[in-house]
Every structure is written in C-alpha cells, then in structure tokens.
Amino acid sequence: MNCHPYRYYLKKKKKSMQKEQVEFALGGKIAFICQSASFKSAWINAFFGGKCRELKMVSVSLLSLVPLPNSTPLNLTKQQQQLEHAITNLNLNSTHLTTHQKLATSSLLLKSCIRSHNFHLGHLLHLKLSHSHLPLTPLLLNSLISLYSKSRAWPRALSLFHSVDPALKDLVSFTSIISCLAINNLPLQALLTFLDMLHAALLPNEYCFTALLRACSHPMFFYPAGLAVFGFLLKTGYFDSHVCVGCALIDMFVKGAGGDVESACKVFDKMRQRNVVTWNLVITRLAQLGRSRDAVYLLSRMLVVGECAPDRFTVTSVLSACAELESLSLGKQLHSWVVRSGLGSDVCVGCGLVDMYVKCGSVGDSRKVFDRMPERNVVSWTALIAGYAQGSGREREAVKLFCDMMNQGHVAPNCFTFSGVLKACVNLNDFGFGEQLHSQTIKLGLDAVNCVGNSLVNMYARSGRMECARESFDILFAKNLILLDVDADENVENLNSEEAFNHDMENTGIGANAFTYACLLSGAACIGSIGKGEQIHAQVMKSGYGTNLRINNALISMYSKCGNEEAALQVFNDMGERNVISWTSIISGFAKHGFATKALELFNAMLERGVKPNDVTYIAVLSACSHVGLIDEAWKHFTSMRRNHGVVPRMEHYACMVDLLGRSGLLSEAIEFINSMPFDADALVWRTFLGSCRVHGNTKLGEYAAKMILEREPQDPAAYILLSNLYASEGRWDDVAAIRKNMKHKRLIKEAGYSWIEVDNQVHKFHVGDTSHRQARKIYDELDELASKIKKLGYVPNTDFVLHDVEDEQKEQYLFQHSEKIAVAFALISTPKLKPIRVFKNLRVCGDCHMAIKYISMVTGREIVVRDANRFHHIKDGKCSCNDYW
C-alpha cells in the first residue's frame, strides 16, 4: 500500500516512526493508528477513540433550501449606494468583457460586500454568477464561503462547498468552511471536513489550525480530538506561527477542558508574540472562571512588562474581577488609573465602574459615576437599577430610575432591566406595579425570557398568587423542555443532529445552557415543585452539566426550598468546586429546616477552608441561631462579622437579632436593641417584633410596634392583621371589629391563607373550608377518621387559634377546616405510604395544625414536611425539627 502524502510528511518530520504507524502527541501519551485501515477511519478512531457512530451526513440539496437571513440595511450610505449600483448594473453576460475580467470584477465586488457587511448584495452577486454560468475560481469560492459564513447562512456555505469541483478546493477553501462550521457550533462537521482536507493531501497552516482548535473547544471534542490537534500543532511547528493560534489554544483549554486554567496559562507564557487581545483573553477567562485575584495580578504584570497598554476591554474585565472579590479599595485604585489613562469617558468602562461599585456595596459611588457618564446605554441603566433593587432599602429609587429610563425614550430596557425592577417590586411588596411590568414584558416579547420569567415566578409566589406563579413557570418550563431534551440526547447519543438543534436555538433565542438550567431550578424552588426540579436535575446530568458550579448551587437551593435537605446535602458533598454561594445555600437550607447545629458546623467548616463569608452567609447563620434560640451564639457572630470579615451589619441582620430576642421572650431587650441601631429601624424590623408580641401576648408593646410600622408603611395590611390577631387572642372583639372596619375603609385586603401540595407533577391548592376539590368528600372523610384517631392519642383542639367570636364547638369545627390539615389529608389518600408528604403554606402555620400534624404522623407512620412563610417543620413519629420553638 502506498503511503498517503500527509503521512509521508509526518514520517519525514519524525525519523523514528515505523512504516506501519503514525504517531500522535496526546499530552505525553502516544496513540498508534494502524495504516491497514482506511485513512479517514484511522483519523476518526484517533479523534473519537473508536466510539464514533455511523454519521448521518446532511443532504446538500436540503441544506440549500434553508432560507437566508434577512439582512437588508434600511439606511444606505453613499458608499453602499455606489456598491449597490455597481452590482445591480453588472452584466456578466456582456461580450465586451473577458471571462477573466468578469471574474476579477466579481471577486472585488464580493470582497467589498463582505467588508461592509452588505450581505444581501453579496447574495445578489452570487445569484448573478450562478445565472451567468461562469466558472468559479478558488478565489471566488473562498469569498462566497466567507460571505455565507459571516451572514450566518452556514447551510448555503456547506452546500456550495460540497457542490463545486474538488479541484477548486484549496487550503483556503477548507479553512474557510472549517471556520464556518466551528463558528456555527458544528464541531463534528468541522473535524470531519479537516479529515477530508488531509485526504486531499492539503497541509494545514496557522489559520486552519486556529479554526480547528475552535471546533475542539467544545467539551465533547476536547479529548482526544483537541489533544491530538495540539500534538500535530507542536510537531508541525505552528505553535509560534501566529498570535491567533495561541489565543485559540488558550480558549480550547479553558472551554474544552472544563476550565483548565493552568494549561491555558502555560500556553500564554510560552507565546513569544502577545498583543493586547491575548492579554485580554487570559484576563477575561480568569475572571469568568472565578480566578479574580489572578486576573488582577495579570493586569499588574501587563503594566510591568509593558508589551502593550491595557485598553477598555482589559479594564472592564478587571473591574468585573474587583466586583467578584468585592474589593472596593482595589476598584477605586483601578478607577483612578482609568481617569489618568483617559478611558473614563468610554461607555463600556463607565458601565463596568457602575457595576463594580454596585457589587462592592457602594451604590452612592455607582450613582456618581452614572450621573457623570456622557453617554449611557442599557447596561449602565440596568446595573444601577439592579444595585438599588438588591435589598439596600433603596428599591423606590430603582423603580424611579426605571421610569426615568422609559420617559427619556433613548434607551429601551432589556430582559435584565425588567428582572432587576421586578426584584425591586418584590422587596417593596408593590405587586401592582409588578403586574404593569409583566404587561410591558408581554408587549416587548420578553415575558418568556429566562431571567424575566424567573423574576415573574418569584414575584407572583411572594405575592401569594401561586396560580400565576405556576403559570409563569410552566411557560418557562415548556419553552425550554424540548431544547433541554435535544441538548441532553445529543450529548448522550453523540449523533449528528447539531443542525436541527442549532436551527431551533437560532429561531427561539434559547439555549440549553447553565443559565437556562439555573433559571428553571430557581423557578421550581419558588413554587415548591420538587417533581419539576428532579426532572430538571435529570436533564442536567444527561446534558453533561453535572459539575457546573452555578447549576449545583441552584440545585442546592431548589432541594432546600422544596423540603428535601438530604438531597441538597448530597449535591453539596458531590461538588468538586464550591464558592461562597455554595456554602451559603447549604447553611441557609439547614437553618430554615431547623437544623441549627448542622448549619453552624458547616459555617465553621467554611471558615476552616478559608472561604470568606458575605452578608448573606451571616443572615443564614443568625437565622439558624434564631430558629433554635441560641442567643449567646448569635451575639458572638453578630459582633464578629464586622471585626473578623469586614461585613457591615445591615437591616436584615438587625431583624434576625430582633427575631431571636423576641422569640426568646426578651421583648424589653429587643426594644432596647432596636433603639440602639445605628439607623432608623424599618417596617421589617418592627413587623418582626410585632410577631413576637403576638406570640407572647404582649398587647402594649404590640400596639407600639404596629404604630411604628404604620408610620413607615401606612398601607401595610400585615400590621393591622397581626394587631387584630393579638386582640382576638385576648378576646377583645370590639377592637378586632374596629381594626377590620378601618381596613375596609382604607381598602386594605388581608392575604388569604392557603396550602398546596404537589402530587404527580400537579399542584393542588386548598383554602380554609375548601370543598371545591374533586375529591373533597374523600378528603373530609379522611379528616373525620384522623380526628377520631388522634383524639384517642391525647390530641385536644386548641381553640385559642380560632380568631372568631363563635361558640367553642364551632371553633373546633373551624380548626379541622384549616388548609394545612386538608392538604395533609389529601396527601394521605393520594401518595404512596413510604413517600414523605410535603405541604407548603403561604402564611405561618397554625399552632393547632402543628400539634395535630404531629399526632397524624404518629397514627399514620408518615413523615410530613411543612414549609410555611418562615421555615420548615420536619415532623416524624410525633416530633418536629423545630422542637416546638417557633
């Protein structure tokens, strides 16, 4: 058998090779490809480890039918008009021009179309060439492939490439089509085309290697294909041939190898030629992978080495790193350098500064930068709105800023803008304005975008409108589910279905990526849909995202909020990489479930690992102490958070301490603590204190707390309800009636209590005395039977929790019509005996229901988990995780 020319070339490069073998450098490993197989099969085995299945190649005739994108410009410049005139009046059938002149003119015009992005004119010129039957030259073929590639019409580029005479295809042609396929996320097609190129006895150059490395940046093709290409690159001496090769290698190791920063940095250090793009690439990738300190260090190294000056892209990447580190001092130093270097007026740098100051907790400085920006875009508006909306007590300013943005009319909001202002509405309990925003997103077609849809789910869930929350989530879930299935199946099956998948992504604007999964998991957590959450988790594992940090953090939060803390801990333990969000999520989960000891153990483990806690971490720690009454432990963490970790206590931390003191019955100490706060206590703090007064029956302090709340939020119905319940518990029915009359006069509506449970992926919702369910008769029969059983065990209905002026017998009847009892009864007749029952309630669980459910767990042998507005109650064998301290 004669040796293939490219094999002969490799053989010459490596004298020690035997005639029957081709040697590949695979990162120190040697793979031998036997020559007895066909050339292409040997390469496929080398790239895919012999696991490549039979490929279903795309039909060229079908690809040619894919419509071209509409890219006709609306406003033509003079130069564009001249180009259009030249192409429109070009007569390729004229006898006055030679064939050579026609082809040369067409080539020049085609290159002008590509450079000026007038792709529609390029398509017109190709149509004229087709009708003229002029022979295509390699130069024209390459330009046409480039045209269709850059106009995102890769099917036409592939169709053209396969339809021409093979003799016309040169190295540039193959490089162009490989680059086109790689850019359009078709790595398998790109690699196979490269094999065809080798079979045609063409040797790759630096530009071909650059395109090929881009294809190998896909995680599925990095090993062994990417390493094999890397080996060829070294053997053929193209490593230092061009800076673009080094950049492509850096990206391949970062993207394809799952964030192999060490290898990427080795490539960077070995490069003899580096420009600002190279430095920016490494700095950006380090910042994106959470290596923020390394990104900042690389900027300082760039300044010291002096190879090139940092530009606006360098600065924005390092500003993101400062924001991730929450290093305000470092950010201010960089801001000073920006001003001195003359980059302060750049809009991208301005947006980076606004975002950096927001994430470092200095919203005031962020506003100063924003006000001084000569030009503002949607990113700068959105960054500041998000800063005001993040719970700093300035949510009203977020809403005002959004209205200013809309009134000016120069900048249109995007999905992230709406997501930020919706968060502000949630924090303000301004759900009316939130509904107006929902209408606006529908008009703009943004309501089903992941981040907006997720914010809508959260808003409706927080407002108690679970039907709307569920509907918003179902829209998100249904829209993404098909794509998630396609993505997962493609990764599992390794079939050549990339064309259809990418076509769907292009038309819907959705990709089954980490952000998509995280949004869906967050939505499932908001509505407590563990069934949907488990379904998404399965898709995550099938799709190969099981090690993604962001998704794992979302999984921990989802399982915690859906009542399955064991699954949350399993995800946490299986994580190879964790950040402060991972630790905070699991600590917060155990805190809300009442397992304070485990939460504090995890917090100490976090500190031992050298992970710096943030303000949210301390909210979780203080909540854990509050749920079990660990007063001394809470004081220790509250006083040390600023001293040891530089975390300044904000309103939420003070509210946790007030809650702790109030739950423990130390109401006088709680008042003293509120009065000693360095800032005026908001309605949240006083509402927390009023709840404690209700629990301990202190009417005098309760009335004072209600007064403080209404001074700050006159339209807050919660203050009236809590005070009314306090009066009712003391039998002061005239005062109760007066409060209800006052609420009616002010048109304040009490939030109706309800409970819901998910069975077979369907949510069943119950109100007090609900008889609308199709199984209502069976539910109430089950309740009657349960009442009889638990009374025999010693249960006595506590009628103090009936806040109505009726007879005791009727009060007892009311108690057994509470929504949480109805939900539990429905679960008992609808779910398998070994499966835990998970009930969700929008308000605080009733004390009598809490006691009754403990007895129900004894007579049925079932584990029952109840999530109310404050925490979880894990009830089993008559005992609750709260130890009756709630």
Residue pairs with C-beta under 8 A, 6 or more apart in sequence:
1 35
1 36
3 11
3 19
3 35
4 39
4 199
4 201
5 201
6 198
6 201
6 203
7 22
7 35
7 39
9 203
10 17
10 22
10 23
10 235
11 17
11 19
11 22
13 235
13 236
14 23
14 235
17 23
19 35
20 34
20 35
20 36
21 32
21 33
21 34
21 35
22 32
22 33
22 35
22 42
23 30
23 31
23 32
24 30
24 31
24 33
24 46
24 228
24 231
24 232
25 230
25 231
25 232
25 234
25 235
26 224
26 227
26 228
26 231
27 227
27 230
27 231
29 227
31 46
31 224
31 228
33 42
33 43
33 45
33 46
34 42
35 42
37 45
39 195
39 198
39 199
40 195
40 196
40 199
43 195
43 198
44 52
44 192
44 195
45 52
46 224
46 225
46 228
47 191
47 195
47 221
47 224
47 225
47 228
48 224
48 225
49 224
51 494
52 494
53 493
53 494
53 495
55 188
55 192
55 496
56 495
56 496
57 496
58 155
58 158
58 189
58 496
58 499
60 158
60 159
60 162
60 163
61 159
63 155
63 156
63 158
63 159
63 499
64 155
64 156
64 159
66 153
66 155
66 156
66 503
68 123
68 151
68 153
68 156
69 119
69 151
69 152
69 153
70 120
71 117
71 119
71 120
71 151
72 120
73 80
73 118
73 120
76 84
79 116
80 116
80 118
83 109
83 112
83 113
83 116
83 118
83 121
84 118
84 121
86 109
87 109
87 113
87 121
87 124
87 125
87 128
88 124
90 105
90 106
90 109
90 125
90 128
92 102
92 106
92 128
92 129
92 131
92 132
92 134
93 132
94 102
97 105
99 134
99 135
102 132
102 134
103 134
103 135
103 137
103 140
106 125
106 128
106 129
106 134
106 140
107 137
107 139
107 140
107 143
109 125
110 122
110 125
110 126
110 140
110 143
110 144
110 147
111 143
112 118
113 119
113 121
113 122
113 125
113 147
114 122
114 143
114 146
114 147
114 150
117 150
119 147
119 150
119 151
122 144
122 147
122 151
123 147
123 151
126 144
126 147
129 136
129 140
136 144
136 164
136 168
137 168
138 168
138 169
138 170
138 172
138 173
141 160
141 161
141 164
141 168
141 169
141 173
142 170
142 172
142 173
142 176
144 157
144 160
145 157
145 160
145 161
145 173
145 176
145 177
145 180
146 176
146 180
148 154
148 156
148 157
148 160
148 180
149 157
149 176
149 177
149 179
149 180
149 183
149 184
152 184
152 506
154 180
154 181
154 183
154 184
154 186
155 499
157 176
157 177
157 180
158 177
158 180
158 181
158 189
161 169
161 173
161 177
166 200
169 200
170 202
171 197
171 202
171 203
171 204
171 205
171 208
174 193
174 194
174 196
174 197
174 200
174 202
174 208
175 204
175 205
175 207
175 208
175 211
177 193
178 190
178 193
178 194
178 197
178 208
178 211
178 212
178 215
179 207
179 210
179 211
179 214
181 187
181 189
181 190
181 193
181 215
182 190
182 211
182 212
182 214
182 215
183 214
184 502
185 218
185 498
185 502
186 215
186 498
186 499
186 502
187 215
187 216
187 217
187 218
187 220
187 221
187 498
188 221
188 496
188 498
189 496
189 498
190 211
190 212
190 214
190 215
191 212
191 215
191 216
191 221
191 225
194 204
194 208
194 212
194 215
197 204
197 208
203 236
204 212
204 232
204 236
204 238
205 238
205 241
206 238
206 241
206 242
206 244
206 245
207 242
207 244
209 229
209 232
209 233
209 238
209 245
209 248
210 242
210 244
210 245
210 247
210 248
212 229
213 226
213 229
213 230
213 233
213 245
213 248
213 249
213 251
213 252
214 248
214 251
214 252
215 221
216 222
216 225
216 226
216 229
216 252
216 256
217 226
217 248
217 251
217 252
217 255
217 256
218 255
218 256
219 255
219 256
219 257
219 258
219 544
220 491
220 494
220 544
221 256
222 252
222 256
222 257
223 256
223 257
226 252
226 256
226 257
230 249
230 252
233 239
233 245
233 249
238 245
239 245
239 246
239 249
239 270
240 246
240 271
240 272
240 273
242 273
243 271
243 273
243 274
243 275
243 277
243 278
246 267
246 268
246 271
246 273
246 274
246 278
247 277
247 278
247 281
249 264
249 267
250 264
250 267
250 268
250 278
250 281
250 282
250 285
251 264
251 281
251 285
253 260
253 261
253 263
253 264
253 267
254 260
254 261
254 264
254 285
254 289
257 263
258 547
259 289
261 285
261 286
261 289
261 291
261 294
264 282
264 285
265 282
268 274
268 278
268 282
271 278
274 307
274 308
275 307
275 308
276 308
276 309
276 310
276 311
276 314
279 298
279 302
279 307
279 308
279 310
279 314
280 311
280 313
280 314
280 317
282 298
283 295
283 298
283 299
283 302
283 314
283 317
283 318
283 321
284 295
284 313
284 317
286 292
286 294
286 295
286 298
286 321
287 295
287 317
287 318
287 320
287 321
287 324
290 324
290 549
290 579
292 320
292 321
292 322
292 324
292 325
293 321
293 325
295 317
295 318
295 321
296 318
296 321
296 322
296 325
296 330
299 310
299 314
299 318
302 308
302 310
302 314
303 310
309 341
310 341
311 343
312 343
312 346
312 348
312 349
313 348
315 334
315 338
315 343
315 349
315 352
316 348
316 349
316 351
316 352
318 334
319 331
319 334
319 349
319 352
319 353
319 355
319 356
320 352
320 355
320 356
322 330
322 331
322 334
322 356
322 360
323 331
323 355
323 356
323 358
323 359
323 360
324 359
326 359
326 360
326 361
326 614
327 360
328 357
328 360
328 361
328 362
331 353
331 356
331 357
331 360
335 353
335 356
335 369
338 344
338 349
338 353
343 349
344 350
345 374
347 373
347 375
347 376
347 377
347 380
350 369
350 370
350 373
350 375
350 376
350 380
351 377
351 379
351 380
351 383
353 366
353 369
354 366
354 369
354 370
354 373
354 380
354 383
354 384
354 387
355 366
355 379
355 383
356 366
357 363
357 365
357 366
357 369
357 387
358 366
358 383
358 384
358 386
358 387
358 390
359 387
361 648
363 384
363 387
363 388
363 392
363 394
366 383
366 384
366 387
367 384
370 376
370 380
370 384
373 380
376 411
377 411
378 411
378 412
378 413
378 414
378 417
381 401
381 405
381 411
381 413
381 417
382 413
382 414
382 416
382 417
382 420
384 401
385 398
385 401
385 402
385 405
385 417
385 420
385 421
385 424
386 398
386 416
386 420
386 423
387 398
388 394
388 395
388 397
388 398
388 401
388 424
389 395
389 398
389 420
389 421
389 423
389 424
389 427
390 423
391 427
391 652
392 650
393 651
393 682
395 424
395 425
395 427
395 428
396 424
396 428
398 420
398 421
398 424
399 421
399 424
399 425
399 428
399 430
399 433
402 413
402 417
402 421
402 424
405 411
405 413
405 417
406 413
412 444
413 444
414 446
415 446
415 449
415 450
415 451
415 452
416 451
418 437
418 440
418 441
418 446
418 452
418 455
419 451
419 452
419 454
419 455
421 437
422 434
422 437
422 452
422 455
422 456
422 458
422 459
423 455
423 458
424 430
425 431
425 433
425 434
425 437
425 459
426 434
426 455
426 458
426 459
426 462
426 463
429 463
429 716
431 459
431 462
431 463
431 465
434 459
434 463
438 447
438 456
438 459
441 447
441 452
441 456
446 452
447 453
447 456
447 472
447 475
448 475
448 476
448 479
449 509
450 476
450 480
450 510
450 515
450 516
450 519
450 520
451 515
451 519
453 472
453 473
453 475
453 476
453 519
453 523
454 476
454 519
454 520
454 522
454 523
454 526
456 469
456 472
457 469
457 472
457 473
457 476
457 522
457 523
457 526
457 527
458 469
458 522
458 523
458 526
459 469
460 466
460 468
460 469
460 472
461 469
461 526
461 527
464 751
464 752
464 754
464 842
466 527
466 754
466 756
466 763
466 765
466 842
467 765
469 526
469 527
470 527
470 529
470 763
472 523
473 523
473 524
473 526
473 527
473 529
473 532
476 519
476 520
476 523
477 520
477 523
477 532
479 508
479 510
480 510
480 512
480 516
480 520
482 504
483 501
483 504
483 505
483 508
483 510
483 511
483 512
483 516
484 512
484 516
484 517
484 536
484 539
484 543
485 539
486 497
486 500
486 501
486 504
486 512
487 501
487 512
487 543
488 512
488 539
488 542
488 543
489 495
489 497
489 542
490 497
490 498
490 501
491 542
491 543
491 544
492 542
505 511
510 516
512 539
512 543
514 545
514 548
514 550
514 551
515 550
517 536
517 539
517 540
517 543
517 545
517 548
517 551
517 554
518 550
518 551
518 553
518 554
520 532
520 536
521 533
521 536
521 537
521 551
521 554
521 555
521 557
521 558
522 554
522 557
522 558
524 530
524 532
524 533
524 536
524 558
524 562
525 533
525 554
525 557
525 558
525 560
525 561
525 562
526 561
527 763
528 561
528 562
528 563
528 756
528 758
528 838
528 840
528 867
529 562
529 758
529 761
529 763
530 558
530 559
530 562
530 563
530 564
530 758
530 838
531 758
531 760
531 761
532 761
533 555
533 558
533 559
533 562
535 761
537 555
537 558
540 546
540 548
540 551
540 555
545 551
547 575
547 576
547 577
549 575
549 577
549 578
549 579
549 582
552 571
552 572
552 575
552 582
553 579
553 581
553 582
553 585
555 568
555 571
556 568
556 571
556 572
556 582
556 585
556 586
556 589
557 568
557 585
557 589
558 568
559 565
559 567
559 568
559 571
559 589
560 568
560 585
560 586
560 588
560 589
560 590
560 592
560 593
561 589
561 867
562 838
563 593
563 836
563 838
563 865
563 867
563 872
564 838
565 589
565 590
565 593
565 595
565 872
568 585
568 586
568 589
569 586
572 578
572 582
572 585
572 586
575 582
578 611
579 611
580 611
580 612
580 613
580 614
580 617
583 602
583 603
583 606
583 611
583 613
583 617
584 613
584 614
584 616
584 617
584 620
586 602
587 599
587 602
587 603
587 606
587 617
587 620
587 621
587 624
588 599
588 616
588 619
588 620
588 623
590 596
590 598
590 599
590 602
590 624
591 599
591 620
591 621
591 623
591 624
591 627
592 623
592 627
592 871
592 872
593 871
593 872
593 874
593 881
594 627
594 628
594 871
594 872
594 873
594 874
594 880
594 881
594 882
594 883
594 886
595 881
596 624
596 625
596 627
596 628
596 630
599 620
599 621
599 624
600 621
600 624
600 625
600 630
600 633
603 613
603 617
603 620
603 621
606 613
606 617
607 613
612 645
613 621
613 641
613 645
613 647
614 647
615 647
615 648
615 650
615 652
615 653
618 637
618 638
618 641
618 647
618 649
618 653
619 652
619 653
619 656
621 637
622 634
622 637
622 638
622 653
622 656
622 657
622 660
623 656
623 659
624 630
625 631
625 633
625 634
625 637
625 656
625 660
626 634
626 656
626 657
626 659
626 660
626 663
627 871
627 882
627 885
627 886
628 883
628 885
629 660
629 663
629 664
629 885
631 660
631 661
631 664
631 666
634 656
634 657
634 660
638 649
638 653
638 657
641 647
641 649
641 653
642 648
642 649
651 679
651 681
651 682
651 684
651 685
652 684
654 673
654 674
654 677
654 681
654 685
655 684
655 685
655 688
657 673
658 670
658 673
658 674
658 685
658 688
658 689
658 692
659 688
659 691
659 692
661 667
661 669
661 670
661 673
661 692
662 670
662 688
662 689
662 691
662 692
662 693
662 695
662 696
663 692
663 695
663 885
663 886
665 696
667 689
667 692
667 693
667 696
667 698
667 701
670 689
670 692
671 689
671 701
674 681
674 685
674 686
674 689
677 685
681 708
682 712
683 708
683 709
683 712
683 713
683 716
683 719
686 705
686 708
686 709
686 712
687 705
687 709
687 716
687 718
687 719
687 722
689 701
689 705
690 702
690 705
690 706
690 709
690 719
690 722
690 723
691 722
691 844
693 699
693 701
693 702
693 705
693 726
694 702
694 722
694 725
694 726
694 729
697 726
697 729
697 730
699 726
699 727
699 730
702 722
702 723
702 726
703 723
705 719
706 719
706 720
706 722
706 723
709 716
709 718
709 719
710 716
710 719
713 719
715 746
715 748
717 743
717 748
717 749
717 750
717 751
720 739
720 742
720 743
720 748
720 750
721 750
721 751
723 739
724 735
724 736
724 739
724 740
724 803
725 803
727 733
727 735
727 736
727 739
728 736
728 803
728 804
729 800
729 803
733 805
736 803
736 805
743 749
743 750
751 842
751 843
752 767
753 767
753 768
753 819
753 841
753 842
753 843
754 765
754 766
754 767
754 768
754 819
754 841
754 842
755 765
755 766
755 819
755 820
755 822
755 823
755 839
755 840
755 841
755 842
756 763
756 764
756 765
756 766
756 823
756 839
756 840
757 763
757 764
757 823
757 826
757 827
757 837
757 838
757 839
757 840
758 764
758 838
759 826
759 827
759 830
759 831
764 773
764 823
764 826
766 773
766 819
766 822
766 823
766 826
767 819
768 814
768 817
768 818
768 819
769 814
769 817
770 776
770 817
770 819
770 822
771 780
773 779
773 826
775 826
775 829
775 830
778 829
779 822
779 825
779 826
779 829
780 825
782 825
782 826
782 828
782 829
783 816
783 821
783 822
783 825
786 825
786 828
786 856
786 859
786 860
787 816
789 859
790 852
790 855
790 856
790 858
790 859
793 855
793 858
793 859
794 855
795 851
795 852
795 855
797 811
797 812
797 815
797 816
797 848
797 852
798 815
798 847
798 848
798 851
799 808
799 811
799 812
799 815
799 848
800 847
801 815
801 846
801 847
801 848
802 811
802 814
802 815
804 811
804 814
806 814
815 821
815 846
815 848
815 849
815 852
818 846
818 848
818 849
819 841
820 839
820 841
820 845
820 846
820 849
820 853
820 866
821 849
821 852
821 853
823 839
824 837
824 839
824 853
824 856
824 864
827 837
827 839
827 864
828 837
828 856
828 860
828 862
831 837
833 861
833 862
836 862
836 863
836 864
836 865
837 862
837 863
837 864
837 865
838 865
838 867
839 864
839 865
839 866
839 867
840 866
840 867
840 868
841 866
841 867
841 868
841 869
842 869
843 868
843 869
844 868
844 869
844 870
845 866
845 868
845 873
850 866
850 873
850 880
850 884
850 886
853 864
853 866
853 873
853 875
854 875
854 878
854 879
854 880
855 878
856 862
856 864
857 863
857 864
857 875
857 876
857 877
857 878
858 877
858 878
861 877
863 874
863 875
863 876
864 875
864 876
865 872
865 873
865 874
865 875
866 872
866 873
866 875
867 873
870 886
871 882
871 886
872 881
873 880
873 881
873 882
873 886
874 880
874 881
875 881
